[in-house]
Amino acid sequence: MSRIAVTEKIITAKVSQGIKWSDVATAVGLSKEWVTAACLGQMTLSAEQAATVGEIFGLTAEEQKWLQVVPYKGSLPTAVPTDPLIYRFYELVSVYGTTFKELIHEEFGDGIMSAIDFKMDLQREPNAMGDRVSIAMSGKFLPYKTY
């Protein structure tokens, strides 16, 4: 058993049972963005959260323990993503990364946007020319310190 095997079991159950991530998030009591990341192996669940996810996806007690292990975050199978949707985010950083950096530094100073003290909201934005994906990301600004 491994964390990857548990993630694969969760995805298999989701597909076979027609489960929606938003429903899982409601049951856990957290955002659909964070709960989805946790179910896909990128966040650590508490014992209570793991039990809820385990009940939804039919996980054993051992599998639920894997949901409570700190994962190796940010792991992708290749250095440059090959999945078209994930690649577009890679492309966004490639094209706009320097713009993000310049504007954040201009507004806040020398530092970074946290991906730990972070939240995200993904919504469908209806549009007559074709629906749009709206993603709002908010991370705490962490200034570099002098010492």
KETOR-922341 format. One record per residue: x, y, z of N, C-alpha, C in turn. Coordinates in pm, whole numbers, padded with zeros to 5 digits, always signed. Example, Ala and Ser with C-alpha at 12.3 -4.5 7.8 and 13.67 -1.06 7.14 Angstrom:
REM KETOR-922341
+01319-00569+00780+01230-00450+00780+01320-00330+00780/+01285-00225+00708+01367-00106+00714+01290+00003+00787/
REM end
This chain:
REM KETOR-922341
+00084-00118+00000+00000+00000+00000+00088+00124+00000/+00044+00227-00070+00116+00355-00075+00015+00468-00090/+00063+00590-00074-00025+00708-00091-00077+00715-00234/+00008+00679-00330-00033+00680-00471-00144+00579-00494/-00133+00462-00433-00236+00359-00448-00369+00406-00388/-00362+00477-00276-00484+00530-00214-00548+00636-00304/-00465+00723-00360-00516+00824-00454-00585+00758-00572/-00523+00655-00626-00584+00584-00740-00716+00519-00701/-00724+00464-00579-00849+00404-00531-00958+00511-00517/-00920+00629-00466-01016+00739-00453-01069+00780-00590/-00980+00796-00686-01023+00837-00821-01112+00730-00884/-01077+00603-00866-01158+00494-00920-01299+00497-00860/-01308+00513-00728-01439+00518-00662-01517+00641-00706/-01449+00753-00721-01516+00876-00765-01580+00855-00902/-01505+00797-00993-01557+00775-01129-01669+00672-01128/-01646+00559-01062-01746+00451-01067-01875+00487-00995/-01866+00571-00892-01985+00609-00816-02042+00744-00853/-01975+00817-00942-02024+00949-00984-02019+01052-00873/-01918+01045-00789-01904+01136-00676-01848+01270-00725/-01900+01380-00671-01849+01514-00705-01758+01563-00593/-01647+01628-00633-01554+01682-00533-01624+01780-00439/-01718+01858-00492-01787+01955-00406-01868+01885-00297/-01923+01767-00328-01997+01691-00226-01903+01636-00119/-01785+01591-00162-01686+01543-00065-01645+01659+00026/-01621+01775-00033-01580+01893+00044-01687+01932+00145/-01813+01926+00106-01922+01958+00198-01920+01862+00316/-01901+01734+00289-01897+01634+00397-01779+01657+00490/-01664+01695+00435-01544+01720+00516-01555+01854+00589/-01625+01951+00526-01643+02082+00588-01536+02183+00551/-01470+02161+00436-01368+02253+00388-01393+02283+00240/-01311+02370+00182-01331+02409+00042-01310+02292-00054/-01378+02300-00168-01362+02194-00270-01221+02192-00325/-01155+02308-00327-01020+02316-00379-00921+02242-00287/-00931+02267-00156-00839+02204-00061-00867+02055-00048/-00993+02018-00039-01029+01877-00022-00989+01796-00146/-01009+01854-00264-00967+01785-00386-00816+01763-00384/-00740+01867-00348-00594+01854-00339-00556+01745-00239/-00626+01738-00127-00598+01635-00027-00627+01496-00081/-00740+01480-00147-00777+01350-00203-00681+01307-00314/-00620+01404-00381-00524+01374-00488-00381+01363-00435/-00365+01364-00304-00235+01337-00244-00147+01456-00218/-00202+01577-00215-00119+01697-00199-00134+01765-00063/-00226+01720+00020-00246+01779+00152-00261+01666+00254/-00246+01701+00381-00257+01603+00489-00392+01619+00559/-00465+01510+00570-00595+01512+00638-00578+01475+00786/-00666+01529+00869-00671+01487+01010-00737+01349+01014/-00731+01284+01129-00795+01153+01144-00944+01162+01115/-01008+01267+01164-01153+01285+01143-01184+01308+00995/-01105+01393+00931-01125+01418+00788-01100+01291+00706/-00995+01218+00742-00963+01094+00672-01075+00991+00687/-01137+00987+00804-01248+00894+00826-01367+00930+00737/-01394+01060+00724-01504+01105+00638-01476+01069+00493/-01355+01099+00447-01316+01066+00309-01318+00914+00291/-01270+00842+00391-01270+00696+00385-01408+00637+00371/-01503+00695+00442-01642+00647+00433-01698+00673+00294/-01672+00789+00240-01724+00824+00107-01666+00733-00001/-01534+00706+00006-01467+00631-00100-01444+00484-00067/-01494+00437+00048-01479+00296+00083-01336+00256+00115/-01265+00341+00188-01126+00312+00222-01116+00234+00353/-01017+00147+00361-00992+00072+00484-00926+00166+00587/-00916+00117+00710-00849+00194+00816-00703+00221+00778/-00636+00123+00719-00497+00142+00677-00487+00249+00568/-00578+00245+00472-00578+00344+00364-00605+00484+00419/-00692+00495+00518-00720+00624+00580-00596+00680+00649/-00511+00593+00703-00387+00639+00767-00294+00703+00664/-00295+00653+00540-00211+00712+00436-00254+00855+00405/-00383+00886+00423-00432+01021+00401-00381+01119+00507/-00330+01065+00617-00281+01147+00728-00129+01165+00726/-00064+01105+00627+00082+01117+00613+00114+01243+00533/+00214+01318+00576+00255+01438+00502+00305+01393+00365/+00244+01442+00258+00281+01396+00123+00403+01467+00067/+00455+01411-00039+00558+01478-00118+00483+01570-00212/+00474+01697-00177+00389+01792-00249+00452+01840-00379/+00366+01871-00473+00410+01927-00599+00472+01826-00693/+00449+01700-00668+00510+01599-00753+00426+01577-00879/+00492+01591-00993+00432+01562-01122+00520+01457-01190/+00462+01378-01279+00541+01271-01342+00653+01321-01434/+00644+01444-01482+00748+01499-01570+00782+01641-01527/+00902+01688-01562+00943+01824-01525+00853+01928-01592/+00826+01910-01720+00731+01995-01791+00604+01912-01807/+00492+01958-01752+00369+01879-01758+00326+01852-01901/+00277+01733-01925+00229+01697-02059+00078+01700-02070/+00007+01695-01957-00139+01708-01961-00173+01849-02010/-00259+01862-02112-00287+01995-02168-00336+02098-02067/-00424+02060-01976-00475+02158-01880-00366+02200-01782/-00293+02104-01728-00185+02138-01634-00077+02216-01706/-00050+02182-01833+00052+02255-01909+00015+02403-01922/-00114+02436-01933-00155+02576-01946-00115+02656-01822/-00118+02594-01705-00073+02664-01584+00079+02681-01587/+00149+02582-01637+00294+02594-01657+00322+02709-01754/+00242+02715-01859+00255+02822-01958+00226+02958-01895/+00124+02966-01809+00093+03092-01740+00213+03141-01660/+00278+03051-01587+00394+03091-01509+00510+03127-01602/+00527+03053-01711+00634+03084-01806+00615+03222-01868/+00493+03256-01904+00464+03383-01971+00448+03497-01870/+00374+03473-01763+00339+03580-01670+00415+03576-01538/+00502+03477-01519+00576+03466-01393+00654+03590-01358/+00724+03646-01457+00802+03768-01431+00710+03886-01401/+00592+03887-01463+00494+03993-01436+00440+03979-01294/+00406+03855-01253+00362+03833-01115+00469+03884-01018/+00593+03846-01045+00705+03884-00957+00720+04035-00950/+00723+04102-01063+00741+04248-01066+00628+04320-00993/+00505+04280-01021+00391+04349-00960+00380+04322-00811/+00410+04200-00768+00407+04169-00625+00517+04248-00554/+00635+04251-00613+00745+04326-00550+00715+04476-00547/+00656+04528-00653+00622+04670-00656+00519+04705-00549/+00421+04618-00532+00312+04644-00437+00351+04613-00292/+00427+04504-00271+00454+04457-00135+00600+04469-00091/+00692+04473-00185+00834+04471-00151+00894+04335-00181/+01015+04314-00131+01089+04191-00158+01035+04077-00073/+00973+03980-00136+00915+03867-00065+00843+03775-00161/+00764+03687-00106+00692+03588-00186+00546+03577-00141/+00464+03518-00227+00328+03483-00191+00330+03340-00140/+00279+03319-00021+00279+03186+00040+00185+03091-00034/+00230+02968-00049+00144+02861-00097+00101+02774+00021/+00144+02813+00141+00104+02742+00263-00012+02814+00328/+00003+02944+00353-00107+03026+00404-00177+03079+00279/-00263+02996+00222-00313+03014+00085-00457+02967+00077/-00532+03031-00010-00666+02980-00043-00692+03005-00191/-00782+02925-00245-00814+02934-00386-00964+02912-00401/-01021+02979-00500-01163+02961-00530-01175+02948-00681/-01225+02835-00726-01245+02809-00868-01394+02807-00897/-01435+02887-00993-01578+02898-01028-01597+02900-01179/-01715+02860-01221-01756+02875-01361-01812+03016-01377/-01767+03085-01479-01813+03220-01507-01889+03217-01639/-02023+03221-01632-02101+03217-01756-02065+03334-01848/-02058+03306-01977-02023+03408-02076-02089+03370-02207/-02149+03466-02274-02219+03441-02400-02125+03384-02507/-01997+03416-02499-01900+03369-02597-01839+03234-02558/-01888+03174-02452-01836+03047-02399-01796+03066-02254/-01838+02975-02170-01810+02988-02027-01660+03000-02002/-01627+03071-01894-01488+03098-01859-01456+03031-01725/-01331+03003-01704-01283+02950-01577-01230+03069-01497/-01281+03089-01377-01236+03197-01290-01167+03134-01169/-01040+03167-01151-00964+03115-01037-00908+03234-00960/-00952+03247-00835-00898+03350-00747-00804+03282-00649/-00680+03332-00639-00581+03277-00547-00541+03386-00450/-00530+03350-00324-00492+03446-00222-00392+03379-00129/-00271+03435-00126-00166+03382-00039-00108+03493+00045/-00072+03462+00167-00012+03560+00258+00121+03607+00199/+00148+03737+00208+00276+03789+00164+00380+03763+00274/+00491+03705+00235+00599+03674+00328+00723+03752+00286/+00754+03860+00358+00871+03940+00320+01000+03869+00358/+01104+03891+00278+01237+03843+00315+01285+03929+00431/+01350+03869+00526+01397+03941+00645+01547+03963+00636/+01588+04072+00694+01732+04096+00706+01779+04043+00839/+01903+04003+00847+01959+03951+00972+02106+03980+00981/
REM end
